[in-house]
Amino acid sequence: MTGNQINTIGQAALENLDNLRVLDLRNNDLSMIVGLPTTITQAEFSGNPWQCTCDIIPLHKWCRIRQMTVSSVVCERPARLKGIDLADIPITDLDCKRNRPTEAGSRPRK
């Protein structure tokens, strides 16, 4: 599925694919992905504008648990993580602040 401008893969899209071993999603428009099967032994994810926030934590954990070679998942956003490979980022450094009341435009309650 490489180079197809895919920007979303529904959580159920890859379910029940018991024989899926190789997943090639290079050069699409994915910023996050969920619901990856445990049967995959090789995955290619490079060339996508990954958004390295809380939404990418499932992919981060999936890659670490699988302990397999995964082509580069290089962060596009947020700006402070741009150009950094997801494998080199601790989960605690992923941006999970989006619902906090101190965000821009919000004021803490007194």
C-alpha positions in Angstrom: 0.0 0.0 0.0 3.0 2.2 -0.5 2.6 5.6 -2.2 -1.2 5.8 -2.2 -1.8 9.1 -0.3 -3.5 7.0 2.5 -4.2 9.3 5.4 -6.4 7.1 7.6 -6.6 3.4 8.3 -9.6 2.5 10.5 -9.0 0.4 13.6 -10.9 -2.5 12.2 -9.3 -2.4 8.7 -6.4 -4.7 9.6 -8.4 -7.1 11.9 -8.7 -10.8 11.1 -5.8 -10.7 8.7 -4.1 -13.7 10.3 -1.7 -14.3 7.4 -0.5 -10.7 7.2 3.2 -10.7 7.8 4.6 -7.7 5.9 2.9 -4.3 6.0 4.3 -1.6 3.7 2.8 1.8 4.3 5.7 3.9 3.1 5.2 7.3 1.5 1.6 8.0 2.4 -0.1 10.7 4.4 -0.5 8.9 7.7 0.0 10.8 10.9 -1.1 8.0 13.2 -2.2 4.4 13.1 -4.0 2.0 15.5 -5.0 -1.6 15.5 -1.9 -3.2 14.1 -2.0 -7.0 14.0 0.4 -9.1 16.1 1.1 -11.3 13.1 3.3 -8.7 11.3 7.0 -9.5 11.2 8.1 -6.6 9.0 6.7 -3.1 8.8 7.6 -0.2 6.6 6.3 3.2 7.8 8.8 5.8 6.5 7.8 8.8 4.4 4.6 9.7 6.4 4.0 13.0 8.3 3.8 11.3 11.7 2.3 13.4 14.5 4.2 12.4 17.6 1.6 13.1 20.3 -0.5 10.9 22.6 -2.1 9.5 19.4 1.1 7.8 18.4 1.7 6.0 21.7 0.0 2.7 20.5 2.4 2.6 17.5 5.3 3.4 19.8 4.4 0.6 22.1 3.6 -1.8 19.3 7.1 -1.3 17.8 8.9 -1.8 21.1 6.9 -4.9 22.1 7.4 -6.5 18.7 11.2 -5.9 18.9 11.5 -6.0 15.2 12.9 -3.9 12.5 10.6 -1.1 11.6 11.5 1.4 9.0 11.8 4.9 10.3 8.9 6.6 11.8 10.2 10.2 11.8 8.1 12.8 13.5 6.8 15.7 11.5 4.9 17.3 14.4 5.1 18.8 17.0 7.9 21.1 15.9 10.1 20.2 18.9 10.2 16.6 17.7 10.4 17.2 14.0 13.0 15.0 12.3 13.4 12.7 15.3 12.8 9.0 14.9 10.0 7.7 17.1 12.3 4.9 18.3 14.6 7.5 19.9 11.8 9.3 21.8 10.8 8.1 25.3 7.0 7.8 25.7 7.1 10.4 28.4 8.4 13.0 25.9 5.4 12.6 23.6 3.0 15.6 23.7 0.1 14.7 25.9 -0.9 18.1 27.1 -3.8 18.9 24.7 -6.6 18.7 27.2 -4.9 20.6 30.1 -6.5 23.9 31.1 -3.3 25.8 30.8 -3.1 25.4 27.0 -3.1 28.5 24.9 -6.4 30.2 24.9 -7.5 28.6 28.2 -7.2 30.0 31.6 -6.8 28.0 34.8 -9.8 28.2 37.2 -9.4 30.3 40.3 
